[in-house]
Amino acid sequence: MPKMKTNRGAAKRFSKTASGGFKRNQSHRRHILTKKSTKRKRQLRSPMEVHESDVAMVRRMLPYS
């Protein structure tokens, strides 16, 4: 049986937490930043946990994490 392949795009976007979940960065911080408030941009910096309904999909893309 061959090894399973890790989805390389997912490997760059998600990292495993100690409790078994996955961390992800927030979107909307790439462009059109002038109309967004400083508070909104600051809060978008902090990483979030992947939603529980999506964890199974991320785990399937990252079999060895």
C-alpha positions in Angstrom: 0.0 0.0 0.0 1.5 3.4 -1.0 1.8 6.2 1.4 -1.0 8.8 1.5 -0.2 12.2 0.1 -0.5 15.4 2.2 -2.4 18.2 0.5 0.4 20.8 0.3 -2.0 23.8 0.1 -3.7 22.7 3.3 -0.3 22.0 5.0 0.6 25.7 4.4 -2.7 27.0 5.8 -3.5 24.8 8.8 -1.5 23.7 11.8 -2.4 21.2 14.5 -3.1 22.4 18.0 -2.2 20.4 21.2 -5.9 19.7 21.8 -6.4 18.0 18.4 -8.0 20.9 16.5 -6.5 23.0 13.8 -5.4 26.7 13.7 -6.0 28.9 10.7 -5.4 32.5 9.7 -8.3 34.8 9.0 -9.2 36.2 5.6 -9.8 39.8 4.4 -6.3 41.1 5.1 -4.8 41.1 1.7 -6.1 44.2 -0.1 -8.6 47.0 0.0 -7.4 47.8 3.6 -8.0 51.6 3.6 -11.7 51.3 4.2 -11.3 48.8 7.0 -10.9 50.1 10.5 -7.7 49.7 12.4 -9.5 47.7 15.0 -10.9 45.3 12.4 -7.5 44.8 10.8 -5.9 44.2 14.2 -8.5 41.6 15.1 -8.0 39.8 11.8 -4.3 39.2 12.7 -5.2 36.6 15.4 -5.5 33.0 14.3 -8.8 31.1 14.7 -9.7 27.5 15.3 -11.1 25.7 12.3 -14.9 25.1 12.8 -15.8 21.7 14.2 -17.8 20.8 11.0 -14.7 21.3 8.9 -12.2 19.5 11.1 -12.8 16.1 9.5 -12.1 17.5 6.0 -8.8 19.2 7.2 -7.8 16.0 8.9 -8.3 14.0 5.7 -6.1 16.5 3.8 -3.4 16.3 6.5 -3.1 12.6 7.3 0.3 12.8 9.1 -0.3 15.8 11.3 
